[in-house]
Amino acid sequence: MKKLLIIALLIVGCEGVYTPKDDVHLIIGEWTGLEREQKLINSDGITLSKDISPYNKVWTFNLDNTFSEGDTTSSNSDSFSVKWSINENELTITAVIGEEYIILLYNYTINNNILSLIRIIPYENGDSLIIKLIFNKSN
């Protein structure tokens, strides 16, 4: 009787168990820009200028690690395809134009349907430009 019960539990217990075949990263999909914040900070940590403006771009991260960017205000927007990759909390976007590689590094967070990207560009004089982009997931 015990053997019959164990066999029944093994057979019935396996039904309805979901095992994902592929891990799909949360960044996959289309993200609509909401805001762009840009700050220039001097070497002493003092904010020299700050600008906050709308950001009307759509960034699309595809499952095959391709990336495209377009303009939400124009139906004839220029788009380009590049590659993206993620290592821990760092997003790398790599574009190849001719023989030149353009690599952009962002620290990123995803909270609910909000994607926040921060890029820090250091200057030789010790100043730095900090760019923060905020997106809402479109799909």
Kinemage of the C-alpha trace (Angstrom):
@kinemage 1
@onewidth
@group {chain A} dominant
@subgroup {mainchain}
@vectorlist {calphas} color= white
{ca met a 1} P 0.000 0.000 0.000
{ca lys a 2} L 2.807 2.417 0.875
{ca lys a 3} L 4.524 1.688 -2.451
{ca leu a 4} L 1.303 2.431 -4.313
{ca leu a 5} L 0.888 5.731 -2.456
{ca ile a 6} L 4.491 6.795 -3.184
{ca ile a 7} L 4.106 5.934 -6.876
{ca ala a 8} L 0.834 7.902 -7.028
{ca leu a 9} L 2.453 10.926 -5.344
{ca leu a 10} L 5.396 10.821 -7.728
{ca ile a 11} L 3.142 10.735 -10.782
{ca val a 12} L 0.605 13.320 -9.561
{ca gly a 13} L 3.203 15.475 -7.825
{ca cys a 14} L 5.018 16.191 -11.099
{ca glu a 15} L 2.022 17.736 -12.822
{ca gly a 16} L 1.773 21.509 -12.835
{ca val a 17} L 5.412 22.093 -11.967
{ca tyr a 18} L 6.734 24.938 -14.130
{ca thr a 19} L 10.389 24.897 -15.038
{ca pro a 20} L 11.481 27.835 -17.214
{ca lys a 21} L 13.444 26.740 -20.259
{ca asp a 22} L 15.313 30.018 -20.616
{ca asp a 23} L 16.001 32.806 -18.191
{ca val a 24} L 14.789 36.017 -19.810
{ca his a 25} L 16.423 39.155 -18.425
{ca leu a 26} L 14.084 41.886 -17.144
{ca ile a 27} L 15.647 44.413 -19.511
{ca ile a 28} L 14.307 42.589 -22.584
{ca gly a 29} L 11.621 44.675 -24.264
{ca glu a 30} L 10.809 48.214 -25.305
{ca trp a 31} L 11.475 51.123 -22.938
{ca thr a 32} L 10.085 54.637 -23.477
{ca gly a 33} L 12.173 57.524 -22.214
{ca leu a 34} L 10.689 59.777 -19.568
{ca glu a 35} L 13.460 62.023 -18.314
{ca arg a 36} L 17.090 62.956 -18.824
{ca glu a 37} L 19.084 64.570 -16.023
{ca gln a 38} L 22.562 65.918 -16.666
{ca lys a 39} L 24.884 67.267 -13.962
{ca leu a 40} L 28.373 68.718 -14.275
{ca ile a 41} L 30.315 68.230 -11.050
{ca asn a 42} L 33.756 69.679 -10.373
{ca ser a 43} L 36.657 67.833 -8.780
{ca asp a 44} L 35.590 69.104 -5.330
{ca gly a 45} L 32.164 67.445 -5.694
{ca ile a 46} L 30.309 70.731 -6.250
{ca thr a 47} L 27.503 70.702 -8.827
{ca leu a 48} L 28.335 73.362 -11.422
{ca ser a 49} L 25.228 72.877 -13.567
{ca lys a 50} L 22.133 70.721 -13.632
{ca asp a 51} L 19.609 70.220 -16.421
{ca ile a 52} L 16.478 68.057 -16.351
{ca ser a 53} L 14.514 67.580 -19.554
{ca pro a 54} L 12.072 65.167 -21.196
{ca tyr a 55} L 13.717 62.243 -22.995
{ca asn a 56} L 11.683 61.191 -26.023
{ca lys a 57} L 13.600 58.094 -27.078
{ca val a 58} L 12.564 54.463 -27.258
{ca trp a 59} L 15.234 51.911 -26.410
{ca thr a 60} L 14.604 48.294 -27.374
{ca phe a 61} L 16.589 45.419 -25.894
{ca asn a 62} L 16.066 42.235 -27.902
{ca leu a 63} L 16.446 38.641 -26.750
{ca asp a 64} L 19.342 38.118 -29.209
{ca asn a 65} L 21.303 40.918 -27.460
{ca thr a 66} L 20.709 43.442 -30.236
{ca phe a 67} L 19.694 46.956 -29.297
{ca ser a 68} L 17.937 49.734 -31.165
{ca glu a 69} L 17.101 53.300 -30.332
{ca gly a 70} L 14.474 55.495 -31.928
{ca asp a 71} L 12.720 58.812 -31.473
{ca thr a 72} L 9.158 58.794 -30.108
{ca thr a 73} L 8.287 62.177 -31.629
{ca ser a 74} L 8.893 61.252 -35.269
{ca ser a 75} L 7.597 58.387 -37.372
{ca asn a 76} L 10.655 58.614 -39.656
{ca ser a 77} L 13.236 58.274 -36.922
{ca asp a 78} L 16.734 57.050 -37.531
{ca ser a 79} L 17.383 53.760 -35.823
{ca phe a 80} L 20.555 51.804 -35.432
{ca ser a 81} L 21.308 48.337 -34.181
{ca val a 82} L 24.075 47.526 -31.760
{ca lys a 83} L 24.797 44.871 -29.120
{ca trp a 84} L 24.068 45.020 -25.409
{ca ser a 85} L 25.343 42.974 -22.503
{ca ile a 86} L 24.957 42.990 -18.744
{ca asn a 87} L 27.463 42.157 -16.029
{ca glu a 88} L 25.975 42.473 -12.533
{ca asn a 89} L 24.571 46.050 -12.412
{ca glu a 90} L 26.519 47.333 -15.438
{ca leu a 91} L 24.927 47.648 -18.881
{ca thr a 92} L 27.291 47.821 -21.859
{ca ile a 93} L 26.091 49.046 -25.245
{ca thr a 94} L 28.555 48.494 -28.088
{ca ala a 95} L 28.140 50.013 -31.551
{ca val a 96} L 30.413 49.344 -34.492
{ca ile a 97} L 30.612 52.158 -37.027
{ca gly a 98} L 33.008 51.304 -39.799
{ca glu a 99} L 36.125 50.186 -37.976
{ca glu a 100} L 35.388 52.280 -34.884
{ca tyr a 101} L 33.873 50.814 -31.731
{ca ile a 102} L 31.736 53.018 -29.509
{ca ile a 103} L 31.214 51.572 -26.045
{ca leu a 104} L 28.810 53.123 -23.546
{ca leu a 105} L 28.763 51.922 -19.942
{ca tyr a 106} L 25.808 52.524 -17.632
{ca asn a 107} L 24.997 51.489 -14.088
{ca tyr a 108} L 21.406 50.315 -14.199
{ca thr a 109} L 18.503 49.419 -11.944
{ca ile a 110} L 15.058 48.097 -12.775
{ca asn a 111} L 12.317 48.749 -10.230
{ca asn a 112} L 8.860 47.554 -11.288
{ca asn a 113} L 8.531 48.965 -14.831
{ca ile a 114} L 11.097 51.753 -14.389
{ca leu a 115} L 14.612 51.494 -15.823
{ca ser a 116} L 17.207 53.934 -14.471
{ca leu a 117} L 20.556 54.324 -16.212
{ca ile a 118} L 23.491 56.354 -14.905
{ca arg a 119} L 26.561 57.144 -16.972
{ca ile a 120} L 29.564 58.983 -15.525
{ca ile a 121} L 31.978 60.673 -17.917
{ca pro a 122} L 35.191 61.804 -16.181
{ca tyr a 123} L 37.251 64.700 -17.576
{ca glu a 124} L 41.025 65.153 -17.336
{ca asn a 125} L 40.667 68.219 -15.081
{ca gly a 126} L 38.828 66.142 -12.443
{ca asp a 127} L 35.335 67.322 -13.358
{ca ser a 128} L 32.725 64.764 -14.352
{ca leu a 129} L 29.466 64.706 -16.252
{ca ile a 130} L 26.726 62.503 -14.806
{ca ile a 131} L 23.867 61.534 -17.098
{ca lys a 132} L 20.785 59.834 -15.671
{ca leu a 133} L 18.106 58.425 -17.981
{ca ile a 134} L 14.705 57.220 -16.760
{ca phe a 135} L 12.531 54.866 -18.866
{ca asn a 136} L 9.136 53.236 -18.506
{ca lys a 137} L 8.617 49.716 -19.907
{ca ser a 138} L 6.358 49.936 -22.960
{ca asn a 139} L 5.705 46.215 -23.400
